[in-house]
Amino acid sequence: MASIHSNQLEKVRCHAEACLHSTGSVLEIRCPFFCQPLSGSTLFYLCSLSCQTIGSLQRLSTALNILEKYGCNLTSSSRPKYWRTVKHNNPVFRATVDSIQGGRAVLCLYGYSNQQPDGLSFPDVVVEPDIEKVAAVTLEVMSLRMELDMLLKSPVLSVFSLCMSPEWQCKSCTVVNAGSSILCEVCERPRLATKPPATPTHPLPTPNRPAAPVLGMPGDPDSQWVCQFCTYVNYTPASVCEMCDLPRPEPAKMPVKLHPPSQVKRVPVLSVKPKDPPMEDPDLRRQKLMREEGLKLIELIRDGEKKGVSPEEVYTAEEQPRGGGVTLSRAEAKMAWLSAGGETERAARQSLRDRHAKVKELCSLGFNDEARCQEVLRQNGGEVRGALSLLQRPLLEPFHQRMWSDQPEPTIDINHPDKQRVCRRLLAVYDLPSWGRCELALSLLQERTAPYSLDDVVQAVRESQDRDFIRRVLAKECPICLSEFPHSKMQSLTSCQCSVCCGCFQQHFTIAVRDKHIRDMVCPVCWEPDINDPEHLNSYFSTLDIQLRECLEPEVYDLFHKKLTEQALIKDPKFLWCSHCSYGFIYDGDQLKVTCFQCRNSFCAQCKKPWESQHGGLSCEQYQSWKRENDPEYQRQGLAGYLRDNGITCPNCRFQYALSKGGCMHFCCSQCRYQFCSGCNNPFHTTCAVIQCSVTGLHAHHPRDCLFYLRDWEPVRLQALLQNKCVEFNTNTPPGTQAGMCGVIEQKDEGGQQTDSACGAQTQPGHAGLCEKHYREYLVSLINGHSIDPAPLFNANELVLACRRYQVDDARGEMEDDVTYYPRMLEKLIDEVPLGDKVPRKK
C-alpha cells in the first residue's frame, strides 16, 4: 500500500513540477491537485497518516517554506546584505529548519558548506552562488512543500482525521459516541450534523407521506443525493448539505444512455392540503438579524477605511443619538464610546452631557446663539478653544480688514473723552509695559506747556517711569543751534559725551567731507578725538561709518569712503605723491623716473624732484651735486635753494614741501592733516604716550639734536660744533642773489589761512645771504645730516636740564666735584639717550 501511495505522490510531484515550469496563476496550478480522485486504500492511508503525523506535516511545511525563501533570496538579482551566512541562534531557524531532519543538508546543497561556530556560510573563495544548482534544489523544495500543502488542505484528510479522533458528543441527543462511529448510536444523526431546531410546543399538522415515491417528493430517486463527507441523504435539490454545509459534488459527465420505458406506473400527484407556514424560531430570527446588521456594519467599515475613517468612528457614527437637535462629531462619539467601554447607551448619555456643558460655557462668554454653538462644536470635534476661535472670527473681521488694508493706521486722538479707550490703543499699538505707563504717556501728551510728539513720549516712557527724568529726556538742548530736541533726535559720537541735534550733525559732517580733510571729521563741539593716534583712528572711523551711512546723502557718503580709501593708501610704502599736481598713486616699478597718471609729468621716485634728462644714470646725490655746480638758477638762489630742496617731508604720507623749517616747529600736513615737528618729525598730540609726561594740551617730545632746541644757539656755537667734526659750511653770499632780503620760502599764518611766501627778513653779514633764523636752520641741517651730537657743547645747566628731560639719573655722588660730575653725566647722557630716530639725516 505504501508503494502505491508513493507512486501516486510521485505522479503528483511530477505534475506540480510541470505546472511550475508553465505560465498561469496559482489557482490554475493548484486546481488539478484538488480534483485528483483518491482510492479507498489511499483514503485509509491518509486517514492513518493524518491521525499520527498531521502536526509534524505542518511543521515540515513551514520548514520547507523557510528553505524555499533561502533559495529564492540566493537566486534573486537583489540579494540581501548578509546572504553569505545563516545563523543558528535565530529563533525562527531553530523552530523550523533546524527542527527537521535534513534541514541543514538542504542548506549545504545551496552552497552553505562552511561550518562556523554560530552557523553556516559560503566558503571564502566563492564570490557568487551557483544559480543553476540553487534553482534546481529550490524547485524540489517548492514541489515538496506544495504536495504537503495540498495534503494538509485536502477535505478528505480533514474528515478522516475527525473520524479517527477520540470520542465525540452528538449535538442533538448529547450522547458520547466512539471515535470510529460516523452516526450517533441513539438518534442516528451524522457526526457533523448541526443542532436541530427547537420543537414547537404544540404539534403541527403534517401530511401523510405517500407510500410510493412520487416525482418531486422526498423519496424520488432523481431529487435525492448523498453527501460524500457526512453521508447524509439530502432530499432537496440544494447545492449545500443540510448537515455539514459542505458543497454538493458535481456529478461526473456520463454518456447518455437510452433506457427502456420503465414498467413502474407513475402515480399521479395527489392533491395535498397546503400546510401552514412553520413558526420561525426566535433565536434563529435574532441570529439572522444580527448577521444582516453585522454584514452591513462590515460594508460601512470597509467604505470608511477607503475614506480614512477608523472602525470606531464608523460604529459610533451609526449608534450616536440624533434626537433633540444635537449632532455629535465623529471624534466626540469615538471618545465617548471608548471611555464607556463600548456601551452605546452610556456613551450617548455622557456625550450629550458633555455637549450641553460646552454649550453653556460658550454662552457664558457672550455667545447666546445655542444653534451656532452646537454647529461650531461639531465642526471642531467638541473642542471649546477651536469653537471659540470660530465664534470670535466674525467679531475680529473689521480689525483684520483694517490691519491688512493699504490704508494708514488711524492716528490716536489724545483728546478723546474716553481715556480708557486711548490707553487701550496705546497699550495695543505701542506695546507699553503696563497700564500705568499708558496713563503716564497720556498725561504728558496732554500737557499744554510742553508739546511733545507721540513717538518721542512713548519711547521715553518705555525706558523710564520717572516724570522728571522723562521731561529732561524730552528737552535736550543742542549746543550748536541752541534748540531743544528729545533724546531720540540727538546724535553723539563714541569719542566724547557731546550731543548735537540730527540736523547739525548732518550739516557738520557734510561740510567736513566735501570741503575739508578726513582728519577734520571730529566732534563739532569738543573737536575730539585725536586723529594723529593710529589706534584711535581705526576704531573711530569704523564707528563713524555706521552713523554717517544713515544721515548723509548717498553722493556725500561715497566721497567719505573715497577719502578713507586714500587715507589707507597713504600708508602703503609704494604710494607716491606727484611733485607737479599733488596726485597720489601706487607705483610698483623699480625705475627712478615715474610718470604721473594725472598730469603726465615725470619726477624722481626717490628724491621727488621734477625729472630732468641729466638725472638719468645718476644717483640723487650726484644729480644734486651736478645741479649745484652747473645750474645758474640754482647757484643764484644759493642756500635758499638748498633749504627749499631739503624742505619738509610729512612722515605720515611722505608728501614733500619746498619750505624752510624755521619759525614755528608745529607743522600740519595739508594732505593728511598730520601734525608733527618739522625739525625731528615727532608727532604733536594731546594724549601723550610717555608715562612720566605731565604736560597737558598739544605738545611733542623732541630729541636733543632737534632744531627745536638748537635754534636757540648762536651761529658761532653751531659753527664751532661743525668745525669740531670737520664739516664745511658757507658764510659768503652767493653771487646774483638779492642783497639784504632773505628769499627762503616758508609757511605763514595769515588771517587764519596758511600761505607759502618768502621770508623777507634782513640778512646779516657772514650768514651766506640768509637771515639769522634761516642761517641757523642751515647749520642745524648740516649737523643733522652728519649725525653730530650737540651734547659735548652743553654747559652745566643745559646738561642737567637735558638729563632731567630724558629721565637720566643726575644724582651727584658723595664728595664728587664738578670736574668729575659733569663729564660723568655727559657720558651717561650720550650712552643712555640716543639721537632722534626720525630726524632727517643726510641721504
C-alpha positions in Angstrom: 0.0 0.0 0.0 2.8 2.3 0.8 4.4 1.7 -2.6 1.1 2.5 -4.3 0.8 5.7 -2.3 4.4 6.7 -3.1 3.7 6.2 -6.8 0.7 8.4 -6.6 2.6 11.1 -4.7 5.4 10.8 -7.3 2.9 11.4 -10.1 1.5 14.5 -8.2 5.0 15.8 -7.7 5.8 15.4 -11.4 2.6 17.2 -12.3 3.4 20.0 -9.9 6.9 20.4 -11.4 5.4 20.6 -14.8 2.9 23.2 -13.7 5.7 25.2 -12.1 7.5 25.4 -15.4 4.3 26.6 -17.1 2.7 30.0 -17.0 -0.5 30.7 -15.2 -1.9 31.8 -11.8 -1.6 30.0 -8.6 -5.2 28.9 -8.6 -4.8 27.4 -12.1 -1.8 25.3 -10.8 -3.5 24.2 -7.6 -6.8 23.3 -9.1 -5.7 19.9 -10.7 -4.3 18.8 -7.4 -7.5 19.2 -5.5 -9.5 17.4 -8.3 -7.4 14.3 -8.2 -9.6 11.2 -7.2 -8.2 9.2 -4.4 -9.0 5.4 -3.9 -10.2 3.8 -0.7 -6.8 2.4 0.2 -5.3 5.8 -0.3 -8.0 7.4 1.9 -7.3 4.9 4.6 -3.6 5.6 4.4 -4.2 9.3 4.5 -6.6 8.9 7.4 -4.0 7.0 9.4 -1.3 9.4 8.4 -3.4 12.4 9.5 -4.1 10.8 12.9 -0.4 10.3 13.6 1.7 13.0 11.9 -0.6 15.9 10.9 1.2 18.2 13.3 4.6 17.0 12.0 3.5 17.7 8.4 2.6 21.2 9.3 6.0 21.9 10.9 7.6 20.2 7.9 5.7 22.5 5.5 6.8 25.6 7.5 10.4 24.5 7.4 10.2 23.8 3.6 8.7 27.3 3.2 11.7 28.9 5.0 14.2 26.8 2.9 12.3 27.9 -0.2 12.8 31.6 0.8 16.5 31.0 1.3 16.8 29.6 -2.2 14.7 32.5 -3.7 16.9 35.1 -1.9 20.1 33.5 -3.4 18.6 33.4 -7.0 17.2 36.9 -6.8 19.0 39.8 -8.6 18.9 41.9 -5.4 20.2 39.6 -2.7 20.1 40.6 1.0 23.1 42.2 2.5 24.1 39.2 4.7 23.3 36.4 2.2 26.6 34.6 2.7 25.8 33.4 6.3 23.0 31.6 8.1 22.9 32.0 11.9 21.9 29.0 14.2 20.9 31.4 17.0 18.0 32.7 15.0 14.8 31.5 16.9 12.9 31.1 13.6 15.7 28.9 12.2 15.8 26.8 15.3 12.0 26.3 15.3 11.7 25.4 11.7 14.7 24.3 9.6 16.8 23.0 12.5 13.9 21.0 14.0 13.5 18.7 11.0 15.9 16.0 9.8 17.9 17.0 6.7 17.3 20.8 7.0 21.0 21.7 7.2 21.7 19.2 4.3 19.4 21.3 2.1 21.5 24.4 3.0 24.6 22.6 2.1 23.1 21.9 -1.3 22.5 25.6 -1.6 26.2 26.2 -1.0 26.4 26.9 2.8 29.1 24.3 3.2 31.5 26.2 5.5 30.8 25.3 9.2 31.0 28.3 11.6 30.7 28.4 15.4 27.3 30.1 15.2 26.1 29.0 11.8 26.8 28.1 8.2 28.4 30.3 5.5 29.7 30.1 1.9 33.4 29.4 1.5 35.6 32.5 1.2 36.6 31.5 -2.3 33.0 31.5 -3.5 32.1 35.0 -4.8 28.6 34.2 -6.2 26.3 31.3 -5.6 25.7 28.6 -8.2 22.4 29.9 -9.6 21.5 26.8 -11.6 22.2 24.4 -8.7 20.3 26.6 -6.2 17.4 26.9 -8.6 17.1 23.1 -9.1 17.2 22.5 -5.3 14.7 25.3 -4.7 12.3 23.7 -7.2 12.5 20.4 -5.4 11.8 22.1 -2.1 8.9 24.1 -3.6 7.3 20.9 -5.1 7.5 19.0 -1.8 6.1 22.0 0.0 3.1 22.2 -2.4 2.5 18.5 -2.0 2.3 18.9 1.8 0.1 21.9 1.5 -2.4 20.0 -0.8 -2.3 17.1 1.6 -3.0 19.2 4.6 -5.8 21.2 2.9 -7.5 18.1 1.5 -11.2 17.8 2.7 -10.9 14.0 2.8 -8.0 14.1 5.1 -9.8 16.5 7.4 -12.9 14.3 7.5 -10.9 11.1 8.3 -8.9 13.0 10.9 -12.2 13.8 12.6 -13.3 10.2 12.3 -10.1 8.8 13.8 -10.2 11.3 16.6 -11.3 10.2 20.1 -14.8 10.2 21.4 -17.3 12.7 20.2 -20.6 14.1 21.6 -23.8 14.2 19.5 -25.1 17.7 19.2 -28.7 16.5 19.0 -29.0 14.0 21.9 -25.7 14.8 23.7 -24.7 11.0 23.7 -21.0 10.4 23.8 -20.1 8.0 20.9 -16.9 6.2 20.0 -14.3 7.9 17.8 -14.8 5.4 15.0 -18.6 5.9 14.8 -20.0 8.1 12.0 -23.6 8.0 13.1 -24.9 8.6 16.6 -25.8 5.3 18.3 -29.1 6.6 19.7 -30.5 9.2 17.3 -28.5 8.0 14.2 -27.7 11.6 13.3 -24.3 12.2 11.5 -21.3 13.3 13.4 -21.0 16.6 11.6 -24.7 17.4 11.8 -25.7 20.7 13.5 -28.1 21.1 16.4 -31.7 20.5 15.2 -34.2 23.4 15.5 -36.3 23.6 18.7 -39.5 21.6 18.7 -42.7 23.7 18.8 -44.9 23.4 22.0 -48.0 22.3 20.0 -47.8 19.7 17.3 -48.0 20.9 13.8 -50.3 19.1 11.3 -48.2 17.2 8.9 -49.5 15.5 5.8 -49.2 11.8 5.5 -46.2 10.8 3.4 -47.2 8.8 0.4 -46.2 5.2 0.4 -45.0 5.2 -3.1 -42.3 7.6 -4.4 -43.8 10.4 -6.3 -41.8 12.6 -8.8 -40.6 15.8 -7.0 -41.4 14.5 -3.5 -38.9 13.0 -0.9 -38.1 9.6 -1.9 -37.8 10.5 -5.5 -34.6 9.0 -6.8 -34.0 11.9 -9.1 -34.1 14.6 -6.4 -32.2 12.9 -3.5 -28.4 12.8 -3.2 -25.9 11.6 -0.6 -23.2 13.9 0.9 -19.8 12.3 0.4 -18.5 13.9 3.5 -21.1 13.2 6.2 -23.1 10.5 4.2 -26.3 12.3 4.9 -29.2 11.8 2.4 -30.5 15.1 1.2 -34.0 15.3 -0.4 -33.8 18.8 -1.8 -32.0 19.9 -5.0 -29.8 22.3 -2.9 -26.1 22.6 -3.7 -25.1 22.5 0.0 -25.6 19.7 2.5 -28.1 20.4 5.2 -26.0 18.8 7.9 -22.4 19.7 7.3 -22.9 22.7 5.0 -20.3 21.3 2.6 -20.8 21.7 -1.2 -22.5 19.1 -3.2 -20.1 17.4 -5.6 -20.6 17.9 -9.2 -21.9 14.7 -10.9 -19.5 13.2 -13.4 -20.5 13.6 -17.0 -21.7 10.2 -18.2 -22.5 9.2 -21.7 -26.2 9.5 -22.4 -27.9 6.1 -22.4 -31.3 5.4 -23.7 -33.3 3.4 -21.1 -36.3 1.4 -22.0 -39.5 2.7 -20.6 -40.0 1.8 -17.0 -42.6 -0.8 -16.1 -43.4 1.1 -13.0 -46.6 3.1 -13.5 -46.3 6.6 -12.4 -48.9 7.5 -9.9 -50.4 10.9 -10.4 -49.7 13.5 -7.9 -52.3 13.5 -5.2 -53.8 16.8 -4.0 -52.2 17.6 -0.8 -53.6 20.1 1.7 -51.2 23.1 1.9 -49.6 23.0 5.2 -49.4 26.1 7.4 -46.1 28.0 7.4 -43.9 26.8 10.3 -43.3 29.2 13.1 -39.9 30.9 12.9 -37.5 30.2 15.8 -36.8 33.4 17.7 -33.2 32.5 18.2 -32.8 31.9 14.5 -34.5 35.2 13.7 -32.3 37.1 16.1 -29.2 35.4 14.7 -30.3 36.3 11.2 -30.9 39.9 12.2 -27.5 40.1 13.9 -25.9 38.6 10.8 -27.5 41.1 8.5 -26.6 44.0 10.8 -23.0 42.7 11.1 -22.7 42.4 7.3 -24.0 46.0 6.9 -21.5 47.2 9.5 -18.7 45.4 7.8 -19.5 47.1 4.5 -19.6 50.5 6.2 -16.3 49.9 7.9 -14.7 48.9 4.5 -16.1 52.1 3.0 -14.8 54.1 5.9 -11.3 52.6 5.6 -11.2 53.8 1.9 -12.1 57.3 3.1 -9.6 57.3 6.0 -12.2 56.8 8.8 -11.4 54.4 11.7 -13.8 51.5 12.6 -14.6 53.1 16.0 -15.8 56.2 14.3 -17.9 54.3 11.9 -19.6 52.3 14.6 -20.2 55.3 16.9 -21.5 57.3 13.9 -24.1 54.7 13.4 -25.0 54.5 17.1 -24.9 58.2 18.1 -28.1 59.8 19.2 -29.8 62.2 16.8 -32.7 63.4 18.9 -33.1 66.8 20.5 -31.4 68.7 17.6 -27.9 67.6 18.8 -25.5 66.0 16.3 -22.2 64.8 17.6 -19.0 64.7 15.6 -17.2 61.5 14.9 -14.3 62.4 17.3 -16.8 63.1 20.1 -18.7 59.9 19.5 -15.5 57.9 19.3 -14.0 59.2 22.5 -17.3 58.7 24.4 -17.7 55.2 23.1 -14.1 54.3 24.1 -14.5 55.9 27.5 -17.7 54.0 28.1 -16.1 50.7 27.3 -18.2 50.1 24.2 -21.6 50.7 26.0 -23.6 52.7 23.4 -26.3 54.0 25.8 -23.9 55.1 28.4 -21.7 56.7 25.8 -24.7 58.6 24.3 -25.8 60.0 27.7 -22.2 61.1 28.6 -21.6 62.7 25.2 -24.9 64.7 25.5 -24.0 65.9 29.0 -20.5 67.0 27.8 -22.0 68.8 24.8 -24.5 70.7 27.0 -21.7 71.7 29.4 -19.6 73.1 26.5 -22.5 75.0 25.0 -23.2 76.5 28.5 -19.6 77.5 28.7 -19.7 79.3 25.3 -22.9 81.0 26.3 -21.3 82.3 29.5 -18.6 84.0 27.3 -21.3 86.1 25.5 -22.3 83.8 22.6 -26.0 83.2 23.2 -26.9 81.5 19.9 -27.1 77.9 21.0 -27.6 76.6 17.5 -24.4 78.3 16.3 -22.6 77.0 19.4 -23.7 73.4 18.6 -22.6 73.8 15.0 -19.1 75.2 15.7 -18.6 72.5 18.4 -19.4 69.8 15.8 -17.0 71.3 13.3 -14.1 71.4 15.8 -14.7 67.9 17.2 -16.1 69.2 20.5 -13.0 71.4 21.3 -14.1 74.6 23.1 -10.9 76.5 22.0 -11.5 75.9 18.3 -15.2 76.6 18.6 -14.4 79.9 20.4 -12.0 80.8 17.6 -14.7 80.3 15.0 -17.2 82.3 17.0 -14.8 85.2 17.5 -13.7 85.4 13.9 -16.7 87.4 12.7 -16.1 89.9 15.6 -12.4 90.3 14.6 -13.2 90.7 10.9 -13.2 94.6 11.0 -9.9 94.5 12.7 -8.5 92.1 10.1 -9.7 94.3 7.3 -8.1 97.4 8.8 -4.9 95.6 9.6 -4.4 94.1 6.1 -5.6 97.1 4.2 -3.4 99.6 2.4 -4.9 102.5 4.3 -2.7 104.0 7.1 -3.5 103.3 10.7 -5.7 105.9 12.1 -3.9 108.2 14.5 -4.6 108.1 18.2 -6.8 111.0 19.4 -5.3 112.0 22.7 -8.2 114.4 23.3 -10.8 111.7 23.1 -13.3 111.8 26.0 -12.9 108.1 26.7 -9.5 108.0 28.3 -9.5 104.2 28.8 -10.1 103.8 25.1 -7.0 105.9 24.4 -4.9 103.9 26.9 -6.0 100.6 25.3 -4.9 101.9 21.9 -1.5 102.9 23.3 -1.2 99.5 25.0 -2.0 97.6 21.9 -0.3 99.7 19.2 2.9 100.7 21.1 3.3 97.7 23.4 3.9 99.6 26.6 4.9 97.6 29.6 1.9 98.4 31.8 -1.3 100.3 32.1 0.3 102.9 34.4 2.9 103.7 31.7 0.0 104.3 29.2 -1.6 106.7 31.7 1.7 108.5 32.2 2.2 108.9 28.4 -1.3 110.2 28.0 -0.8 112.8 30.8 2.5 114.0 29.2 0.9 114.3 25.9 -2.0 116.4 27.3 0.4 119.0 28.9 0.0 122.3 27.2 3.4 123.8 28.2 5.5 121.1 26.6 4.1 119.9 23.2 5.8 116.5 22.7 5.3 114.1 19.8 3.6 110.8 20.4 6.6 108.7 19.3 9.1 110.6 21.5 6.9 110.3 24.5 6.2 106.6 24.0 9.9 105.9 23.6 10.8 107.9 26.8 8.0 106.3 28.8 9.1 102.8 27.7 12.6 103.5 29.1 11.6 105.0 32.5 8.6 105.9 34.6 10.1 108.9 36.4 8.2 112.0 35.2 11.1 114.5 35.8 13.6 112.3 34.1 11.3 111.9 31.1 10.9 115.7 30.9 14.7 116.1 30.8 15.0 113.4 28.2 12.3 115.1 26.0 14.0 118.6 26.3 17.7 118.2 25.3 19.5 121.5 24.1 21.7 121.3 21.1 25.0 123.2 21.8 25.2 124.4 18.2 21.8 125.7 17.3 20.6 126.0 20.9 17.3 124.4 20.1 15.5 121.8 22.3 15.0 118.3 21.0 14.1 114.9 22.6 16.9 112.5 23.3 16.0 110.3 20.3 16.6 113.3 18.0 20.1 113.8 19.2 23.3 112.3 17.8 26.6 111.7 19.7 30.0 110.2 18.9 31.7 107.4 20.8 34.8 109.5 21.4 33.1 112.1 23.7 30.0 112.8 25.7 28.7 115.7 23.5 25.3 115.5 21.8 24.0 117.6 18.9 20.8 117.5 17.0 20.5 115.4 13.9 20.4 118.4 11.6 23.6 119.9 12.9 25.3 116.5 12.9 24.4 116.0 9.3 25.4 119.5 8.2 28.8 119.4 10.1 29.9 116.1 8.6 28.6 117.0 5.1 30.8 120.2 5.1 33.8 118.2 6.5 33.6 115.5 3.8 33.1 118.0 0.9 35.4 120.8 1.8 37.9 119.6 4.5 40.3 116.8 5.1 39.4 113.4 6.5 41.1 114.3 9.8 38.7 117.2 10.3 35.8 114.8 10.8 35.7 115.1 14.6 33.2 116.3 17.1 31.9 119.8 16.3 31.8 120.7 20.0 35.0 119.5 21.6 37.0 118.5 18.5 37.7 115.1 19.8 39.2 112.6 19.2 42.9 113.0 18.4 43.2 111.8 14.8 47.0 111.6 15.0 46.8 108.4 17.1 46.6 105.4 14.6 44.8 103.1 17.1 42.1 105.6 17.8 41.8 106.5 14.1 40.8 103.0 13.0 38.2 102.4 15.8 36.8 105.9 15.4 36.2 105.7 11.7 34.7 102.2 11.9 32.0 103.5 14.3 31.6 106.8 12.4 31.0 104.9 9.2 27.8 103.3 10.6 26.4 106.7 11.8 27.2 108.5 8.5 25.6 105.8 6.4 22.2 106.7 7.9 22.4 110.5 7.9 24.5 111.6 4.8 23.3 111.7 1.3 24.5 108.9 -1.0 27.0 111.0 -3.0 28.5 112.6 0.2 28.8 109.1 1.8 30.6 107.8 -1.3 33.0 110.8 -1.1 33.6 109.9 2.5 34.6 106.3 1.5 36.8 107.6 -1.2 38.8 109.7 1.3 39.0 106.8 3.7 40.5 104.8 0.8 43.1 107.4 0.1 44.0 107.6 3.8 44.6 103.9 3.8 46.7 104.0 0.6 49.0 106.7 2.0 50.3 104.1 4.5 51.5 101.9 1.6 55.3 102.1 1.1 54.8 102.1 -2.6 52.5 105.2 -2.5 53.9 108.3 -4.2 52.8 111.9 -4.4 53.3 113.7 -7.7 55.6 116.7 -7.3 53.7 118.6 -10.1 50.0 118.2 -9.4 49.9 116.6 -5.9 48.1 113.4 -7.2 48.8 110.2 -5.3 49.1 106.7 -6.7 50.7 103.3 -6.1 54.0 102.7 -8.0 55.3 99.1 -8.3 58.2 99.9 -10.7 61.9 99.9 -9.9 63.0 102.8 -12.1 63.7 106.3 -10.7 61.7 108.0 -13.4 58.0 108.0 -12.6 55.2 109.5 -14.8 52.1 110.8 -13.1 48.8 109.3 -14.3 47.0 112.6 -13.8 49.2 115.3 -15.3 51.5 113.0 -17.4 54.6 114.8 -16.0 57.7 112.9 -14.7 59.6 113.1 -11.4 62.1 111.1 -9.4 60.7 108.3 -7.3 63.4 108.8 -4.7 64.1 112.5 -4.3 60.7 113.6 -5.6 62.3 116.3 -7.7 61.0 117.1 -11.2 62.7 114.8 -13.7 65.4 116.1 -15.9 67.5 114.4 -18.6 70.6 114.9 -16.5 69.2 112.7 -13.7 69.4 109.6 -15.9 72.2 107.4 -14.9 73.0 109.4 -11.8 72.0 108.9 -8.2 70.0 111.6 -6.4 73.1 112.9 -4.5 75.2 113.0 -7.7 72.3 114.8 -9.5 72.1 117.4 -6.7 75.9 118.0 -6.8 75.7 118.4 -10.6 72.8 120.9 -10.2 74.7 123.0 -7.7 77.8 123.2 -9.9 76.1 123.7 -13.3 72.6 125.2 -12.8 72.9 129.0 -12.8 69.4 129.5 -11.4 70.2 127.1 -8.5 73.5 128.9 -7.9 71.7 132.3 -7.9 69.3 131.1 -5.2 72.2 129.9 -3.0 71.3 128.4 0.4 67.7 129.4 -0.2 67.5 126.9 -2.9 69.3 124.4 -0.7 66.8 124.9 2.1 64.0 124.6 -0.5 65.3 121.3 -1.8 65.8 120.0 1.7 62.4 121.2 2.9 59.7 119.5 4.9 58.6 115.9 4.3 55.5 114.6 6.0 56.4 111.4 8.0 52.9 110.1 7.6 52.1 110.5 3.9 55.6 111.4 2.6 54.4 114.5 0.9 57.2 117.0 0.3 57.1 120.7 0.9 59.7 123.1 -0.5 59.6 125.2 2.7 62.0 126.0 5.4 61.8 124.6 8.9 62.4 127.9 10.8 59.8 129.6 12.7 57.0 127.6 14.4 58.1 123.9 14.6 54.5 122.8 14.7 53.6 121.8 11.1 50.3 120.4 9.8 50.3 118.5 6.5 47.8 119.8 4.0 47.3 116.3 2.5 46.7 114.1 5.6 46.3 116.7 8.4 49.1 115.0 10.3 50.6 117.3 12.9 54.4 116.9 13.6 57.6 118.8 14.4 59.3 120.0 11.2 62.7 119.5 12.9 62.5 115.9 14.2 59.2 114.6 12.6 57.9 113.6 16.1 54.1 113.9 16.3 52.2 116.7 18.1 49.3 115.3 20.2 47.2 116.0 23.2 47.2 112.5 24.7 50.8 111.7 25.4 52.1 108.2 25.4 55.0 109.0 27.7 54.1 107.9 31.3 56.3 110.4 33.1 55.0 113.3 31.0 53.0 115.9 32.9 52.4 118.3 30.0 48.8 118.9 29.1 47.5 120.2 25.8 49.0 120.0 22.3 52.8 119.2 22.6 55.6 117.0 21.2 58.7 115.4 22.6 61.9 116.5 20.8 65.4 114.9 20.8 68.4 116.9 21.8 69.6 117.3 18.2 66.3 118.7 17.0 66.0 122.2 15.6 63.5 122.9 18.3 66.5 123.2 20.8 69.4 124.1 18.5 67.7 127.1 17.0 68.4 128.9 20.3 72.1 128.5 19.8 74.2 131.3 18.4 75.5 130.7 14.8 79.1 130.9 16.2 78.4 128.0 18.5 76.8 125.9 15.8 79.8 126.6 13.5 82.1 125.5 16.3 80.2 122.2 16.6 80.6 121.7 12.8 84.3 122.6 13.0 84.9 120.0 15.7 83.7 117.4 13.2 85.5 118.9 10.3 82.3 119.7 8.4 82.4 122.6 5.9 79.7 125.3 5.8 79.1 128.5 3.8 79.4 132.1 5.1 79.6 134.1 1.8 76.7 135.5 0.0 76.1 133.7 -3.4 76.6 135.9 -6.4 73.4 137.1 -8.1 71.2 137.0 -5.0 69.1 139.9 -3.8 71.2 141.7 -1.2 69.6 142.5 2.2 66.5 140.3 1.8 66.1 136.6 2.8 64.4 134.7 0.0 63.7 131.4 1.8 60.1 130.2 1.2 58.2 129.5 4.5 54.6 128.8 5.6 52.9 131.7 7.2 49.6 132.0 9.0 47.7 135.0 7.6 44.1 135.6 8.6 43.5 132.0 9.7 44.9 130.6 6.5 48.3 129.1 5.9 50.2 130.6 2.9 53.6 130.0 1.4 55.7 133.1 0.8 59.3 134.4 1.0 60.8 135.2 4.4 61.8 138.8 3.6 63.8 139.3 6.8 67.0 141.3 6.8 70.2 139.3 6.1 73.3 139.5 8.3 77.0 139.6 7.1 78.7 136.2 7.2 75.4 134.4 7.0 75.6 133.4 3.3 72.8 135.8 2.2 70.3 134.4 4.8 68.6 135.9 7.8 69.9 134.7 11.2 66.9 132.3 11.7 67.3 130.5 8.4 71.1 130.5 8.7 70.8 128.6 12.0 68.4 126.3 10.2 71.1 125.8 7.5 73.8 125.0 10.1 71.4 122.6 12.0 70.6 120.8 8.8 74.3 120.1 8.3 74.6 118.9 12.0 71.6 116.5 11.5 72.9 115.4 8.1 76.2 114.3 9.6 74.6 112.9 12.8 76.6 115.2 15.1 75.7 115.1 18.8 75.4 118.6 20.3 75.8 117.3 23.9 79.6 117.9 24.1 79.0 121.7 23.8 76.3 121.7 26.6 77.1 123.9 29.6 76.4 122.7 33.1 72.8 124.0 33.2 72.0 122.6 29.8 73.5 119.2 30.7 71.5 118.9 34.0 68.3 120.1 32.2 68.8 117.5 29.5 69.3 114.7 32.0 66.1 115.6 33.8 64.2 115.9 30.5 65.2 112.5 29.3 64.8 110.8 32.7 68.6 110.2 33.3 69.6 109.8 36.9 71.5 113.0 37.8 72.3 112.2 41.4 75.7 113.5 42.5 77.9 111.2 44.4 79.3 112.0 47.8 82.3 114.2 47.7 82.0 114.3 43.9 83.2 117.6 42.5 82.1 119.4 39.3 85.2 118.2 37.4 84.1 114.6 37.9 80.3 115.0 38.0 79.7 116.8 34.7 81.9 114.6 32.5 80.2 111.5 34.1 76.7 112.9 33.4 77.7 113.8 29.8 78.9 110.3 29.2 75.8 108.8 30.8 73.5 111.0 28.7 75.2 110.1 25.4 75.1 106.3 26.3 71.5 106.1 27.6 69.7 108.6 25.4 70.3 108.2 21.6 69.8 110.9 19.0 66.4 111.3 17.3 65.5 108.4 15.1 63.1 110.5 13.0 65.4 113.4 12.5 66.1 113.9 8.7 69.7 112.7 8.0 72.0 113.0 5.0 70.8 110.8 2.2 
